[in-house]
Amino acid sequence: MEELNKNQSHSPFTQPIRCIVKLGGAAITCKNELEMVNEEILQKVSEQLRQAMIASSEKPPGMDWSKRHGGSEICCNPEEFGDHSATECSRFIVVHGAGSFGHFQASKSGVHKGQLNKPLVKGGFVATRISVTTLNLEIVRALAREGIPSIGMSPFSCGWITSERHISSADLSSVAKAIDSGFTPVLHGDAVLDEIQECTILSGDVIISHLAAYSKPEYVVFLTDVYGVYDRPPTEPDAVLLKEIAVAEDGSWSVVKPKLQNSIELTVAAHDTTGGMKTKISEAAMIAKLGIDVYIVKAATSHSLRALNGDLRSSIPDDWLGTVVRSAR
């Protein structure tokens, strides 16, 4: 992240970004069923994104003109667009995790460890990308059905390259141009090339902190399958929701609300199989250090809609369930 701060003068983002949203893989897929989208949650999340992004109370016409699985008809009515030509979307970027897509293929083949010269790794690289781009298309289509002009953008195809798993180059100009043209980019965790170990997995959380450093959004929202960050796995009976975390200039963080008596058990992070809640907090802390508030909240709830709307920026209401991570300054 130190490198990012030095080079932000080269940012291709010329206009303000309102929000970057991370759709957690555990929230939008059925974790225990291979390559299964949680349709109900994804539809609700898409509706809430439309409400947050498009000021009009009337739903704009849908933009998914392809056949849906199990359907025989294509929904397309060009006349609907006549009155909606002036509908404008707020400048959002969406990034999603893989959930039950991609992880199986990546772990079976060891893509994250590199060595593309091994046939199994190369095959797994292809298989992982087939899986994660399949999910990406499902999310793009769900947003498009709500009238959001969503465009899938894969890090691999956009030239994102790592060096020992840290981003060494990323063509952000394609993301900036898409937004300037009125589109909503939808990026995802991906299998990418690595300068040292040949290939690896680039997570959605790392993508978000990189995008945030250059695009400087007003706020960032992590939509998860739990209400926020807890002092221990939320399945445990005495788990306490951490309402506010303050991040110091050196990147260290502390809990502001509530005042805790006991230590926090984030090392095991049994409640998050995609790298742990500790990883999420460290990425959120990097973003907060830039002076950008991060809201970690359960997807498809009234609390997530308030976060997406930006309603929490002045003060955090007592009845809001979630975790805000912000700079201590």
C-alpha positions in Angstrom: 0.0 0.0 0.0 3.0 2.3 0.5 3.7 2.1 -3.2 0.1 3.0 -4.0 0.4 6.2 -2.0 3.5 7.3 -3.9 1.9 6.8 -7.3 -1.6 8.2 -6.8 -0.7 11.2 -8.8 -0.9 8.9 -11.8 -4.5 7.9 -11.1 -6.7 7.7 -14.2 -9.8 8.6 -12.1 -10.5 12.2 -13.0 -13.9 12.5 -11.3 -15.1 11.4 -7.8 -16.2 7.9 -7.2 -19.2 7.7 -4.8 -18.7 4.1 -3.5 -16.9 0.8 -4.0 -19.0 -2.2 -3.0 -17.6 -5.6 -2.1 -20.1 -8.4 -2.5 -18.8 -11.2 -0.2 -18.7 -14.6 -1.8 -20.3 -16.2 1.3 -23.3 -13.8 1.0 -24.1 -14.2 -2.7 -23.4 -17.9 -3.1 -24.4 -21.0 -1.2 -21.1 -21.9 0.4 -21.8 -25.6 0.9 -23.1 -26.2 -2.6 -20.6 -26.1 -5.5 -21.2 -23.3 -7.9 -24.6 -22.3 -6.6 -25.7 -18.7 -6.5 -27.9 -17.6 -3.7 -30.6 -16.1 -6.0 -32.7 -14.6 -3.3 -29.8 -12.6 -1.7 -28.3 -11.6 -5.1 -31.7 -10.2 -6.2 -32.2 -8.3 -3.0 -28.6 -6.9 -3.2 -29.2 -5.8 -6.8 -32.4 -4.1 -5.8 -30.7 -2.2 -3.0 -27.8 -1.2 -5.3 -30.4 0.2 -7.8 -32.1 2.2 -5.0 -28.7 3.6 -3.9 -27.4 4.3 -7.3 -30.4 5.6 -9.3 -32.4 8.5 -7.9 -35.6 7.8 -9.8 -38.3 6.0 -7.8 -39.4 4.3 -11.0 -37.4 1.2 -11.9 -35.5 1.7 -15.2 -35.9 -0.9 -18.0 -33.9 -4.1 -17.7 -30.7 -4.6 -19.7 -30.4 -8.4 -19.6 -31.7 -9.4 -23.0 -30.5 -13.0 -22.9 -32.5 -16.2 -22.1 -32.4 -17.1 -18.4 -31.8 -20.7 -17.3 -35.0 -22.7 -17.6 -36.7 -19.9 -19.6 -37.7 -19.7 -23.2 -38.3 -16.0 -23.8 -36.0 -13.0 -24.0 -37.2 -9.9 -22.3 -36.6 -6.8 -24.4 -38.9 -3.9 -25.1 -37.1 -1.0 -26.9 -40.0 1.3 -26.3 -39.4 1.3 -22.5 -36.1 3.2 -23.0 -37.7 6.2 -24.6 -38.5 8.0 -21.3 -35.4 6.7 -19.5 -32.7 8.2 -21.6 -31.8 10.7 -18.9 -31.6 8.1 -16.1 -28.2 8.6 -14.4 -26.3 6.2 -12.2 -24.1 7.2 -9.3 -20.5 6.4 -9.9 -20.1 3.0 -8.1 -17.6 0.2 -8.6 -18.6 -3.4 -7.6 -16.2 -6.1 -6.7 -17.2 -9.6 -5.7 -15.7 -12.6 -4.1 -15.9 -16.2 -5.4 -17.8 -18.0 -2.6 -18.6 -21.5 -3.9 -17.1 -20.7 -7.3 -13.4 -21.0 -8.1 -12.2 -22.1 -4.6 -12.6 -25.8 -5.4 -10.7 -25.6 -8.7 -8.0 -23.4 -7.3 -7.4 -25.5 -4.2 -7.4 -28.8 -6.2 -4.7 -27.6 -8.6 -2.7 -25.3 -6.3 -3.0 -22.3 -8.6 -2.2 -19.9 -5.7 1.2 -21.5 -5.3 2.3 -20.9 -8.9 4.4 -23.1 -11.3 2.4 -22.8 -14.5 4.8 -25.3 -16.1 2.9 -28.1 -14.2 0.0 -29.4 -16.3 -2.3 -29.6 -13.3 -1.7 -25.9 -12.3 -2.3 -24.7 -15.9 -5.5 -26.8 -16.1 -6.6 -25.4 -12.7 -5.8 -21.9 -13.8 -8.2 -22.3 -16.8 -10.8 -24.1 -14.7 -10.7 -21.5 -11.9 -11.2 -18.6 -14.4 -14.1 -20.5 -16.1 -15.8 -20.8 -12.7 -15.2 -17.2 -11.4 -16.2 -15.6 -14.7 -19.4 -17.7 -14.7 -20.3 -16.1 -11.3 -19.3 -12.7 -12.6 -21.7 -13.0 -15.5 -24.5 -14.0 -13.1 -23.9 -10.9 -11.0 -23.7 -8.6 -14.1 -27.0 -10.0 -15.3 -28.7 -9.6 -12.0 -27.6 -5.9 -11.8 -28.6 -5.4 -15.5 -32.1 -6.7 -14.8 -32.4 -3.9 -12.2 -31.5 -1.3 -14.9 -27.9 -0.9 -13.7 -25.6 -0.6 -16.8 -23.1 -3.2 -15.4 -20.0 -4.4 -17.3 -18.0 -7.4 -16.2 -14.3 -6.7 -16.0 -11.8 -9.5 -15.2 -8.5 -8.6 -13.6 -6.7 -11.1 -15.8 -8.1 -9.7 -19.0 -7.5 -6.1 -17.8 -3.8 -6.8 -17.3 -3.6 -7.1 -13.5 -0.3 -8.8 -12.6 1.1 -9.6 -9.2 4.6 -10.1 -7.9 4.7 -12.6 -5.0 0.9 -12.1 -4.7 1.2 -8.3 -4.4 -0.2 -6.2 -7.2 2.7 -5.0 -9.4 0.7 -3.6 -12.3 -3.0 -3.0 -13.0 -4.6 -1.1 -15.9 -7.1 1.0 -14.0 -7.7 3.2 -17.1 -10.1 0.7 -18.4 -12.1 0.8 -15.2 -12.0 4.7 -15.2 -13.1 4.9 -18.8 -16.0 2.5 -18.2 -17.2 4.7 -15.3 -16.7 7.9 -17.4 -18.8 6.3 -20.1 -21.7 5.7 -17.7 -21.1 2.1 -16.9 -20.8 0.3 -13.6 -17.7 -2.0 -13.6 -18.0 -5.3 -11.9 -14.7 -6.9 -11.0 -13.9 -10.1 -9.2 -11.3 -12.2 -7.5 -9.4 -13.9 -10.3 -6.5 -16.2 -11.3 -3.7 -13.9 -12.6 -0.1 -14.1 -13.8 2.6 -13.5 -11.2 6.1 -12.1 -12.1 7.9 -14.3 -9.5 5.8 -17.5 -9.1 4.1 -17.4 -12.6 0.5 -17.4 -11.3 -1.6 -16.9 -8.2 -5.1 -16.0 -7.0 -5.8 -12.3 -6.6 -8.6 -11.8 -4.0 -11.4 -9.3 -4.2 -10.4 -7.7 -0.9 -6.9 -6.9 -2.3 -8.5 -5.5 -5.5 -10.8 -3.2 -3.5 -7.9 -1.7 -1.4 -6.0 -1.1 -4.7 -9.0 0.6 -6.3 -9.7 2.7 -3.3 -6.2 4.0 -3.1 -6.4 5.4 -6.7 -10.2 6.2 -7.0 -10.6 7.7 -3.5 -14.4 6.8 -3.1 -16.5 8.7 -0.6 -17.0 5.4 1.3 -16.6 1.6 0.9 -19.2 -1.1 1.8 -18.4 -4.8 2.5 -21.5 -6.9 2.2 -21.1 -10.1 4.1 -23.1 -13.1 5.4 -22.9 -11.9 9.0 -23.8 -8.5 10.7 -20.3 -7.3 10.8 -17.0 -8.0 12.7 -17.4 -9.8 16.0 -14.9 -10.3 18.9 -15.0 -14.1 18.2 -16.8 -16.3 15.7 -20.5 -15.1 15.7 -21.8 -18.7 16.1 -20.5 -18.6 19.7 -23.1 -17.5 22.3 -21.2 -14.7 23.8 -20.0 -13.1 20.5 -20.1 -9.3 20.6 -20.6 -7.2 17.5 -17.9 -4.5 17.1 -19.7 -1.3 16.1 -16.6 0.9 15.5 -13.0 0.3 14.8 -10.4 3.1 14.7 -7.3 2.9 12.5 -4.1 4.7 13.5 -1.7 6.2 11.0 0.6 3.2 11.3 -2.2 0.9 10.3 -2.8 -0.6 13.8 -6.4 -0.6 14.9 -8.5 -0.7 18.1 -12.1 -1.1 19.0 -13.9 2.1 19.9 -17.4 0.7 20.5 -18.2 -1.2 22.5 -15.6 -1.1 25.3 -14.4 -4.7 25.5 -13.1 -6.5 28.6 -11.7 -9.5 26.8 -9.2 -10.0 23.9 -10.5 -10.5 20.4 -10.2 -13.9 18.7 -9.6 -13.1 15.1 -6.6 -15.3 14.4 -8.6 -18.5 13.6 -11.6 -16.7 12.0 -13.6 -19.9 11.8 -16.6 -17.8 10.5 -14.9 -16.9 7.2 -13.4 -19.6 5.0 -12.1 -17.2 2.4 -9.0 -16.0 4.3 -10.6 -15.0 7.6 -12.1 -11.9 9.0 -8.6 -10.8 10.0 -7.8 -10.3 6.4 -10.9 -8.3 5.8 -10.1 -6.0 8.7 -6.5 -5.5 7.5 -7.7 -4.6 4.0 -10.5 -2.3 5.5 -7.8 -0.7 7.8 -5.7 0.1 4.7 -8.6 1.9 3.1 -9.6 3.7 6.4 -6.0 4.9 6.7 -6.7 6.9 3.5 -9.5 8.7 5.2 -12.3 6.6 3.7 -15.0 5.1 5.9 -15.6 1.3 5.5 -18.9 -0.3 6.5 -19.0 -4.0 7.0 -22.6 -5.1 7.1 -24.9 -8.1 6.4 -26.1 -8.2 2.8 -29.8 -7.7 1.8 -30.8 -6.1 5.2 -32.2 -2.7 6.0 -28.7 -2.0 7.6 -26.9 -2.7 4.2 -29.3 -0.3 2.4 -28.4 2.5 4.8 -24.7 1.8 4.3 -25.1 1.8 0.5 -27.1 5.0 0.5 -24.3 6.7 2.4 -26.7 7.5 5.3 -24.0 6.6 7.9 -21.4 9.2 7.0 -22.4 11.9 9.5 -23.1 9.6 12.4 -23.8 6.0 13.2 -27.3 5.5 14.6 -27.6 3.2 17.7 -30.1 0.9 15.9 -27.7 0.3 12.9 -26.2 -3.2 13.0 -22.7 -3.4 11.4 -19.1 -2.4 11.8 -17.6 0.9 10.7 -13.9 1.0 10.2 -12.5 4.6 10.0 -9.4 6.7 10.5 -8.7 7.7 14.1 -7.7 11.2 12.9 
